Amino acid sequence: MLKEFREFAMKGNVVDLAVAVIIGAAFGAIVTSLVGDIIMPIIGAITGGLDFSNYFTGLSKAVSATNLADAKKQGAVLAWGSFLTLTLNFLIVAFVLFMVVRFMNQFKRKDEAKPAEPPKPSDEVVLLTEIRDLLKKS
């Protein structure tokens, strides 16, 4: 079994997976910080400090608290505000990434050189093409 794992690891699958997980975790931390520390405060300032994360619906009659943390202690709650907040965060990040990729694609297109026009065929080639076309018709 150890030999099989060694062969599996030597193929690069485990190393590639480990690198992808590390890069994904680092990217996740950066995105979380970007959304939580930079983008959401700006949106909060625009919307007047509106925060959906504390919105919930109690599923039990025993739930009488006004904030989510206390309501969870009292009984079952449907924390739809947290879901809404995470969905908004996702949409914001997706939009920002879309804009970055769009900008990069436009920048890339400007740098690409237009292909040169093919050279004009010589008189001999034009004549041979006409002869070939005439022979096909007859």
N, C-alpha and C positions, 0 to 999 in steps of 0.2 A: 504494500500500500504506500509506503514511503517513497519507493522508487517511482510509482505511478504519479504521485504528487510532484515529485521532482521533475519528471518529464513534462507534466502539465505546466509547471511554473517556468520551466526553461523555454517553453514555446512563446512566452511573452504575454500570455493571456492574463495571468495574475498581476504582472507588473503594470500592464496597460490599465487593468481595472483599478488597481491601487492609485495610479496617477490620476485617473478620471475621478475617483472618489475624492481625492485630496483637492483637486482643482474645483470640483463641484462644491465641496464644503467651503472653500475659500470664496468662491463666487457667490454662494448663498449668503455668507456673512457680509460681503460687500453690498449685495443687493438689499439685504435687510437694513443695513445702516443707511444706505442711500434713501430708501423709502421712509424709514422711521425717523431719521435725523435731519433729512434735507427736504424731501418732497412733501411729506405729510404736514410738517409745520407750516409750509407755504400754503397748502390747501386749507389747513385749519385757520390760518389768518384770513384767507379769502372767504371761507364759509362761516366765520365768526366762532371758531372753536368747536364746531360740531364734531362729535366723536361717536361713532356707531358701536364701538366695541363693548359698551356697557348695556346695550339694548337686549332684552330677553323677553320671553313669554313663559310664565309659570305653567307647568303641566300638572301641578298639584295645588289643591286649595290651601295647603299649609304654607305656601310660598307667599310671603307678604313683604319681603324686603324690597328696597328700591334700587339696590346695586347688585350686580351679578355675583360677586364673591359671596355676599351674605345669602342671596337667593339659592345658590348651589348648596349651601349648608342646610337650608331648610327643606329642600326637596328637589324633585326633577324639574329642570328648566330647559327650554329650547333657546340656546344662546345664538340667535340668528344675527345679532349685531357683530359678533366676532367673525362669522362667516362673511357677512357683508363687507367688513373692514378688510379681510384677507382678499376677497374678490376684487375690491377696489385697488388694493395694493398691487395685485397681479396685473390688472388692466393698465395701471399707471406704468409699471415696469415694462410691460409688453409694448406700450405706446412709445416709451422712451427708447427702448431697444430698436423698435421699428424705425424711429426717426434717425437713430445713429446709423443703422444699416442702410437706410435710404440715402443719407448724406454720403456715406462711404461709397455706395454704388454710383452716385452721380459724380463724385470726385474721380472714381476709377474710370468712368466712361469718358471724361474729359481728357484723361491722360492717354487713352488708347489712340493710337494713330490710325487714321483711315487707311484701308488697304488701297494700294495703287491700282489704277485702272489697267486692265490687261492691254498689252500692246495691240495696235491695229494690225489686222492680218495683212500679209503682203498681197500684192496683186496676183501672184501665182496661186496663193491659197484661195483667194476669192474666185478666181477663174475655175480652179478645180472643184470648188464647192458648187458653183453654178452648173458645171458639167455633170456632177454627180446628181444634183437635183433634177436636171433635165432627163437623165437616164432613168431615174426612178419613176418619173411621170409617164414615160413611154413604155 
